[in-house]
Amino acid sequence: MRKLFGMLCFMILSANSFAQEIPKPTAGPIAEEKRFEAGFDGMLAVSYGNETLGINVGGPSLKYKFTKSFKVGVGAFPSLIVADDKAYPRLAVSPILKYKDWMAITPYYGYDAKDEPIWTFGIGYRSL
C-alpha cells in the first residue's frame, strides 16, 4: 500500500504532462466573459473513504465561474478504485470545488457488493 501511495503522490506532482490547454479566441476589447465552462479537465486526483482508495483522472465537466480563480461544478471521472485488496475501474460522478488549479471532489462510484453506496473525498490538481 505504501508503494501505491508513493506512486500516487509522484503522479500528482508530475501532473503537468497530463493537461492540455486550448487557446480561446478573443472577440475584441469588449468581449463579455462567459460564466459557464464545459470541457475536459487535465486533472489527476486521489480520494479516500469507506475503506476505498480512488485514483481519478479528469473527464467531462460543467462549471460555473464565480471569479477567475473560483469555480463550482460537476464532472465525470474515469477512476481506478482499490477496495478489499482489489483494483477495478469505475466511472465516478462528483461535485467539484475548484480554486486556481486545485480541486476538491467527492466522487460517487455507485454501489458495492453489499448494496452500500461508495463515496470518497479527495483533492486533485490541474496543471496548465
Sequence and secondary structure as in RCSB ss.txt:
>XXXX:A:sequence
MRKLFGMLCFMILSANSFAQEIPKPTAGPIAEEKRFEAGFDGMLAVSYGNETLGINVGGPSLKYKFTKSFKVGVG
AFPSLIVADDKAYPRLAVSPILKYKDWMAITPYYGYDAKDEPIWTFGIGYRSL
>XXXX:A:secstr
 HHHHHHHHHHHHTGGGG          TT    SEEEEE  EEEEEEETTEEEEEE  EEEEEESSSSEEEEEE
EEEEEEEETTEEEEEEEEEEEEEETTEEEE  EEEE TTS EEE EEEEEE  
